Amino acid sequence: MMGRWTGAGESIRKTVLFWWILFVVVQAAERLFLLGDALEQETPSVPLLLTTLLVGVRGDFITATFALVLALAAAGAWTLVSHKWDDLRRSSTLCARAFHRACPVSAALVGLLLFVLLCVDMGYYGFNRQHMDFVFLEYLGDLFAPATTTGGTNVQAMEQTSAELGAAGKWAWRLTCFLALQAACIGLWWWSFSTAVVPVLDRWRPGSGFQANAFLVVALIVGGAGFHHSGPYGIRIAPIGSMVYYTLAQNPVLFASEALRIAWVSRGGGERPRSAGAMPYDLAVRTTQGLLGPAETFVDPRYPLVRTITPSPDSLRLPTPPNIVLLFLEGLDRRYLGQTYGDVKGTPFLDRLKDDSVYFQHFFSNGVQTSRGLFATLCSSFPRLGAAAMKTRYAHDYLCLPSLLQRQGYHTEMVIGQHRDLNRLQTFAARNGLHQLLHEGDFPPGTERAGVGIVDGALFDLCYERITQLQADHRPFFLTTLTLSTHHPFGAPDRHPDVRVLRQRVQDQYVAALRYTDLELERVFTRLVREGLLRNTIVVILGDHGRHEPVGHTDIERKAGHFASPLFVWMDESLRSPATYRPRTVSAVASQVDVAPTLLALSGGLPSLGSFAGHDVSCLLVRDCLPDRIAYLTSVYDNLVGLASADGLLLYSLSAETFQEATLDFESMPEDEQSRRRLSAARGPDLLAIHDVANSALDSNRLWSWREFGQRL
């Protein structure tokens, strides 16, 4: 039986093993080469580097296994085509020999394809610091599409390609070094296999060919899963906080395959279901452009929201780029501020902070879930009504606050108390400018948890440590965080007597959880101020949305309450002057999409071209201005869209195709029919136009393009 290890079967097994590991080697060699690019951006610690390389090799084994399966399938198909089935069935030796001859050829062809992909990825990473993504696939689509179907974009793609090929000096040396490294690694594996692996295999004598085959199959299955029970998903959720090294750890083929999936999903994004009498799309575009940028120039019809940005004469700019701390308090609802329950105040610290801040009393979240609130705030883009963009359109191009601050020299990071893959946050963050993402695994062992994750007190403590470190680096920083204790089931610790009393006295447990968050925020915020750690710092506090739960006295309040986030803008004394800051309550309408352009204006980083759905509202920090601001709202809970303006609040049910109107404080409009229809008649077309254009542009990846506009910022 031992003899069954020898002969054609043995040769096939050796061939399989050789090519399998060779596929891993060429991918690992590319990562080793790209490590030089990563080191230019960030110097890693030894554990971070080891984790990056280990995760990368796991992904390489996944891709190598699938490449090997493809090669074996091709070899099997060729064997069947080149020999008669009856001959193969009569002679297992003939079958094995024919298959053995086909294996190296098919493996070499698959390996060549893989090598070409790695060369392209190497070049793209050097240019964009990303693996092959949606943008790259879109570029290929433009390059090879007929001119009549792409509006001339293939001409631009050809010109760009020609220019790149003409600048051989930029990439020839890089490609030469890459090929040399690959040749060295391939040669090293070839020599190692011949001199070390083959002798070991020759000395090994399994009990039967079946046992040898079973051992090899099990190894392939384990390798194909990336040595992790989650398979490719385990690579995507790798515990790497640095976005530079998280990107480096991702396997380029797996990364590109996900981008291809997104591209396929987006193919129909531009097709809009049209109801009878709906506004023509070109009119909807003009209407939306008139609302978002009446005095600005829209530069490309393919990207309906990209326009020039001219700073307003009233816009404020601070003397030096400030540090920015952006706090998302889970489900923070302005209806719960300033409330007293018996003799216990619900939010005494936030109430006092309101008096020392610029407080926006008619601020709105643009969506009703965390992923939508983060997207709207960080990228100044309206959330889509269907599945959240961060979850399903994360590979698209966006012009986001962290990316623009990073271009200004800011360090950017985020701290969360859940897993880093929350709403595909890690993947989204790696593409949109965050240097560092700290999650539940970065807290000390034994950190208190309650409800859905780390309690807010521990979260604020880690933020305190990060701010202390970032202030010591003498570099402007952007830090954002998202709390959890006010998320259902409101599992906040009740060690403080106020929290215990409210738990017993108020049936709605959100109230007690909010009191806990208020206490912990006060503790850490006052410590930061006392120790001077907020010098040269702007602190922005808002909700990711209003209450998840439908809370209110009327139907429209229960629907609109999901958007009832407040906004606090606080500046350290070192930044305050009569010309830049006057604590007060602002009555103008604003929303989450206004946050990014406002912070960029204050820091001096507002780009000259952008796709922002919001506007710079920094003038409101010192005076009344911008009386005609609007806020666009979307709710997947009630399948509705809305528009808030100085005239009031207008909601439109996409299911019932009916309008509802209310004041900005969610009170009912006058009962007479003429008044009831005034707002819907005036603002209804505007609302539906924004809904149509915003969703279409997002779904078809036409919000922004770094390839088209990145050099024009």
Beta strands, then each sheet from edge to edge (+ up, - down):
strand 1: 307-308
strand 2: 323-329
strand 3: 340-341
strand 4: 344-345
strand 5: 358-360
strand 6: 363-364
strand 7: 411-416
strand 8: 436-438
strand 9: 449-450
strand 10: 453-454
strand 11: 477-482
strand 12: 537-543
strand 13: 567-571
strand 14: 584-586
strand 15: 590-591
strand 16: 609-610
strand 17: 631-635
strand 18: 640-645
strand 19: 648-653
strand 20: 658-662
sheet 1: 1+ 16-
sheet 2: 8+ 7+ 11+ 2+ 12+ 13- 5+ 14+
sheet 3: 3+ 4-
sheet 4: 6+ 15+
sheet 5: 9+ 10-
sheet 6: 17+ 18- 19+ 20-
end
